Amino acid sequence: MRKLLNARETLVDDMVWGFVAAWPGLVARGRHPRLVRRAVAKDGAKPRLLIGNGSGHEPIAMGFVGEGMLDGNVVGDVFAAPSPDLILEGLRELDAPGGTLLLISRHEGDVINGMEAVMMAQEEGLSVAPFWMYDDVSSAAPDRMEDRRGAAGTLFCYKILGAAAEEGLPLPDLVSLGEEVRAASRTLGAALGPGVSPLTGRPMFDLPEGEAFVGMGVHGEPGVARRPLTTARDLVGFMVGTLLADRAFRGREAAVIVNGAGGTTMMELLTVFGEAAAALRAHGIEPVAPVIGPLSTTQEMAGVSISLLEVTPEMLRLWRAPQATPLFPQVRG
Amino acid sequence: MSQLLSALVDRFAALEDDLNALDAAAGDGDHGTTVLRGLRAAAAEPDRAAAAFRTAAGGASGSLWAQVLGALLAAEGGEPLAPALARAAARIGQVGGAARGDRTMLDALLPAAEAGGPVEAARAAMDGAEATRAMPARRGRARYVEGAGLGHPDAGARSVAEALAVLAALEPAA
C-alpha cells in the first residue's frame, strides 16, 4: 500500500494529532480525544453546530471546524460512524444555553447513531436538535427525497448554517433555514476509480477502465448510469442535465461546488467547473461563488461531484461570509 | 452475573458464522461477529450491559441491537416482556426510520412484541425472520443493491429471533 501511516490501530488518532498541532490558534482537542472543537468557543447564547462522521474522507468534516462554520466534530474510525456514546460526549461538551444542532449527513450509520445520541442527550436535559442533510439525486427518486444520501452539497448547509449561527440566529430558525437550503441543494457524482482502504490496503471496489459510473456512492454503492469515458464536456453536460431535470430552477443564479473525490487533480476539477458553467449558462443559469477542490474525499478515489444551490440573496450572503477554519476555502466570486 | 448474558454469549458463538453468511448476501458479512463482540462486552460489564454492547459492537446495528438486549435483560429482571419489546421496537423505528416490511430486525421484533410470553414471542420472531426472505431491503446499505439478500432471511431479524429463543429457553417450565 502506498500510504504513509504509522499503524492501523493509531491512524485516526495520529491524524487528529497532526491536525490540532498544525492550527492550535483555531482548533483544539476536546476532553475526549476524538472530539475536535474550536480553540475559542463561541458565545454560549448562540447555537452550536456539531457533526460526527467516519474518518477517511478528509478534509470533511474536521477541517471545517472554526469560526463561522462548525463548533465541533466527532471523529469516528475509518469509514465508520462514531458511536452514539461518543457523539453524546461531544454534545455534552458543547452544551450551552443557545443549544446545539447536530448535523447528520444521511447515511445509515450516521443517522441511527446520531438520532440515538440526540435522544440520550435530550433525556439528560440538553437542548439538542438533529438536522438531516441529503442532496444526492442518484440515491432515491424525487418522491423519496428524504431517503437520499448526503454528499458534497451538504457543505452548503455547513457553511450557511455556520455563518447564521455565528450571527446568533436561534436554533429553531436555524433549522428552518437548513430546510430551505436542503430543499434547494442538489448533487450528482461520477466515479472513475476506487480509493484504497487504509485498513486493508486494498481497493474499496472494482471499476473497469474507460467508463464513468454516474451516481456511484463513495463506498461503491451502485450508480444510476454507466457512461463511456470520453471528454469532460460529455460527462459534465450529462451530469448538469440530470441535476437540472431533478429540480426546476426558477432562479437565475446557482452557487456551485465541484468536489474532487481525492484522486482527481485540480487540472481536472477546473476543467469540470468550466464545462459546468457553460452548461448552466446554456440553461439560463449563472454560476456564482464557486468552491472547487477535494473537500469530501474517499482516499485516492478518482471522481468528481457537482453540487448546485439555487440561492436566495440571504443564502448567498451567508455562503460568502468570512470564516476562519483550517481547511474550508474562502468563498469568492 | 446474568444467566441470560452468558447463555447469549454461548449461543451466538455457535451462530457467528451462519449470521455472517446471511449478512454477506446483502451487507458487510460481519453481523454475527459484531453481535458476539457486543455480547461479550456486555457480559464483562453486566451493570451497564446495553452501553457496553453498543460501544463494543459499534456501527448502526450495534445501537439498534443494544435496544433489544436492554429489553431482554429487563424481562429477565422480571418486567413483562411484551411492553419492553414494544418500547425497543418503537425506539428502533424512530431512530432508524424503518417500518415493518422493510426487511430489518423490526420484522422479528414487532410480531414478538405482540405475542405475549417468551415462548410465543420467540416463535413469532422466528416466523417474522423467515418472512423477510421475500422482502426487498428498503433500509441499510442493502437497499442500494437491487434485490439484495432476497431468498435469505435478514441477518438482523434472524439474530433477534435467536436471542428471544435463548430467553425462552431460560424460562423455568411452567
Chai-1 contact restraints between the chains, C-beta under 6 A:
chainA,res_idxA,chainB,res_idxB,connection_type,confidence,min_distance_angstrom,max_distance_angstrom,comment,restraint_id
A,S83,B,T55,contact,1.0,0.0,6.0,A-B,restraint_1
A,P84,B,S63,contact,1.0,0.0,6.0,A-B,restraint_2
A,D85,B,T55,contact,1.0,0.0,6.0,A-B,restraint_3
A,E108,B,A60,contact,1.0,0.0,6.0,A-B,restraint_4
A,E108,B,G140,contact,1.0,0.0,6.0,A-B,restraint_5
A,G109,B,G59,contact,1.0,0.0,6.0,A-B,restraint_6
A,G109,B,A60,contact,1.0,0.0,6.0,A-B,restraint_7
A,I112,B,A60,contact,1.0,0.0,6.0,A-B,restraint_8
A,I112,B,S63,contact,1.0,0.0,6.0,A-B,restraint_9
A,I112,B,V95,contact,1.0,0.0,6.0,A-B,restraint_10
A,I112,B,G96,contact,1.0,0.0,6.0,A-B,restraint_11
A,N113,B,S63,contact,1.0,0.0,6.0,A-B,restraint_12
A,M115,B,V95,contact,1.0,0.0,6.0,A-B,restraint_13
A,E116,B,S63,contact,1.0,0.0,6.0,A-B,restraint_14
A,E116,B,V95,contact,1.0,0.0,6.0,A-B,restraint_15
A,E221,B,Y144,contact,1.0,0.0,6.0,A-B,restraint_16
A,P222,B,Y144,contact,1.0,0.0,6.0,A-B,restraint_17
